[in-house]
Amino acid sequence: QVYLVESGGGLVQPGGSLRLDCVVSGIIFSFATMGWYRQTPGAQRELVAEITSGGTTTYVDSVKGRFTVSRDNAKNTMYLQMDGLKPEDTAVYYCNANTRFFGDSWGRGTQVTVSS
C-alpha cells in the first residue's frame, strides 16, 4: 500500500512563504518521479512542480522563480518551498508519486490560502 501525507498548508498573506512536505511510504521513494499538483473549485488539477528520481525539476510558468521543489531520499520526503505567494496560488495542493509498478499515487491534499 502506498501512502502519501502532505503537511504545511495554511493561511498566509500575499508575499509570504510556506513550505509543504510530502512523506511517502510503501514504495522505493528514490525511484519515483514526484510532483506537486494544485486544484481550485471547478478547475482541473494542474501540475505545479515535478522532480525526477535523478533530481531534474520542472515548473509551471506561473510559479517559476518563486517555488522550489526538492527531495530527501533518506527521509522519503518531497518539499515545496513557496515564496512570494500570490492570491492566485490559493488552492488545495496534492502530492503525487509515479512509479513503474504502482503508477500514480496521491495524497489527500493540503489547503493553501493566500489572503490579506
N, C-alpha and C positions, 0 to 999 in steps of 0.2 A: 504494500500500500504506500502510495506517495502522499506526503503531506507537505504543504507549503503554508507558512504562517507569516503574515505581514504585520508590522507594527510601525509606529512612529507618526501616524497621521494626526491631524488636529486642526485647530483654528490658528491662523497666522495673519498678520497684517501684510498688505502689499509691500513688496520689497524685502520681506523677511525670508527666513530659511527654515527648512525642515529636512530631516534625514529619515528615509524609510528603510527598514530592514526586512529581509525575507529569509527565514530559516527553513531549510529543506531537509527532509528525511525520506528514506525509502528508495533512493536512487544513488548511483555513484555521481555525486554532485559535480566533480571535476570534469565529467564527460558531457554535462548538459549545457545546451545553449539556454541562457537565462534572459528573461525580458520583463520589463515593467510596461503595463498597459494602463489606460485610464478610460473611464466611461462616465458620461453625464446622462441624465434622464432623456430618453428619446433618441439618443445618438448611438452610433456603433462604437464598440470598443476599439481604441486606437493604440498602436504601438508607440510608446514614448521613447524607450531606450532598450538596447539589447547588448548583451556581452556574450561572446562565444567562449567555448572551452579554452581557446587559445588566447583570450583576452582582447579580441578585436571588438570595438564598440561602434554602435551606430545610434543616431538620434533623429527624432522627428525635427524638422526645421524650426518649429516654434520654441523648442527648448535648447537648441544649440547655444553653447556659451553660458548657460545658466544651470543646467543639470549635469551631473556626473554619475555614471553608473560604474560600479566596481564589484569585485567579488573576493571573498576569502575562502579558498577551497578547504583550508584546515578547519574552518568553522562552519562549513556548509551554508554559507550566508552570502546573499547578494545585498547590495546597498544602492540607494538612490539619494544622492545629495542634491537638494533642490535649493538654489539660491535665487535671489531676485524674483521671488514669486509674484505672480500677477493674478488678478481675479479670474481670468480665463483658464488658469491652471486648476481651478476648483473642479474636483471630480472624485470618484472612487478609484483608487489605484490598486491594480491587481498584479500579483507576481505570477510569472509563468515559467515553467521548466519544460524544455523539449528534449526528449531523448529518443534514440532509435528504437528502444524496446518499448517504452511506455507512451510515446507520442507526447501530446500536450497535457500538462497537469497545471491546475490553477489553485491559487489561494482564494480566501473568501473576500479579500479586499479590505482596504482601509481608507477612510474618508479624509480628504484634504480640502479644507475650506480657506480661501484667501479673501479676506474681507476686513474693512476698517470698521 
